Amino acid sequence: MIGPKPKGRLSLWSLVMLIFVPTFGFNNITTNGVALGPAAVPSWILVCLLYFLPLTAIIAELASANKHKGGGIYSWIAGSLGDGWAFFGTWSYFIANLFYLQYVFARIPVMVSWAVFGENRFNDQNVALLPYYSVILCLALTWIATRGVKQFSKLSDLGGKFTFISTGLFILLAFAAYLGGTPSATEWTAETVIPDFSTSYFATFSWLLFAVAGAEVAGTYIDKVDQPVRTFPRGVLIATMLVGVAYIIGSMAVSLVASPQVLTEAGLKDANYVVHIILAETLGLSGKLVVQIYAAILVVTSIAAYVVWIESPIRAMFADVPERTFPKFLTSRDENDSFSNALWTQSGVVIILIIIPLLGLASIDGFFRLLTDLSSLSLVIPYIILAAAFLAFRLKGGPGPFTMLKSNQLAISVAVLTVIISVAGFFGAGLDYFVGAETSTEATQAILMTYGGPLVLIALGYALTYFTKKFAK
């Protein structure tokens, strides 16, 4: 008989929500619906089977083998490849998070606009207002993150319930309307469903990889989970199945409600809301009221997700890093076991990233696309290294305390496949910009724009640790 959970420990459900809430996003469904149309459905299936599930197996096993450490991916990589590769992988993960936070802080004001007014009042004429709201949100959510994991895990629980309800209702009502006689808005044929495998498709493919990223965020809390060897892998697997099923069925539901043309006209920033208006009006409900309720729910769930994304990479970066790698100011913890100095430093960097591009931005939709690409290509770097660490781990010995891959040969094949897909996603993120350029000058600018920013920030990380070690006493 299982006894009561020790006080202050995270339950299985809390762990599942810590993974599900920051990983799943209905916006990811409509974003890829804009880019792929009904071809998004088989694309989600391929990504879940060939990437998300293997990556989950890797994370669960490495986490169980490092259950007494609190550094998440840093510990997982260091145990197999050493501190040098662990630093490179974790710092790349941290950089991806900076671009992602820049993206989400610009999205929340749009969510609030839909919740309050039933429409998006941020257009290309007043896009310059977004930085001011984003800065305020960055400061507020950073403060929440400094309160500690126990506090915002409760927020993730609440956000997870709201996400389940809103997503489940959309899917059920979309299929109910279709079965009730409402024709599908999308033509389902072999030509529309099978991906064309063009350069645009491979560019969008990296978005799909980024959309399923997130199982690793809970790794930094494995030492706070009740019965970690048993509970953590179970939580990762449950969350993975929930995310995968939600993306696949959700994409089918969206395609039933809105045609690819409608999604394209709505754009990346608004398609998420437009499909709810269409479904509500199909059912004879007020589209404005429904989208306001949905947007209000989305604000709550998004805040829960973004607080996790603010705190987790910081903990992964600094929890188990060797002394003198970074200034002590960044690695010190407060009374809440939080890296508050590092969190506020991250906040300052994100604020700079928020302000610079938006002040001279002509198109808000183009801005969201660029940040999605920057986040995607930055995030797959640590996944490449993580898969390589798992490969080295299995070559050195047997499986960890928990494993989904009993055979070493199967484990090696999975690790190699994950590396190959990650590399493809990295180069795919900027492929569309390069191919779409009309001149060599534009092509060069596209490469620098897409790959230059992350590489410069990675180089700054090495510079920071170099001077820290040089001047440390």
Buried (B, 14 or more C-beta within 10 A) or exposed (E): EEEEBEEEBBBBEBBBBBBBBBBBBBBBBBBBBBBBBBBBBBBBBBBBEBBBBBBBBBBBBBBBBBBEBBBBBBBBBBBBBEBEBBBBBBBBBBBBBBBBBBBBBBBBBBBBBBBEEBBBBBEEEEBBEBBEBBBEBBBEBBBBBBBBBBBBBEBBBBBBBBBBEBBEBBBEBBBEBBEEEBEBBBEEEEEBBEBEEEBBBBBBBBBBBBBBBBBBBBBBBBBBBBEBBBBBBBBBBBBBBBBBEBBBBBBBBBBBBBBBEBBBEBBBBBBBBBBBBBBBEBBEEEBBEBBBBBBBBBBBBBBBBBBBBBBBBBBBBBBBBBEBBBBEEBBEBEEBEBBBBBBBBBBEBBBEBBBEBBEEBEEBBEBBBBBBBBBBBBBBBBBBBBBBBBBBBBEEEEBBBBBBBEEEEEBBBBBBBBBBBBBBBBBBBBBBBBBEBEEEEEBEBBBEBBBEBBBEBBEEBEEBBEEBEEEEE
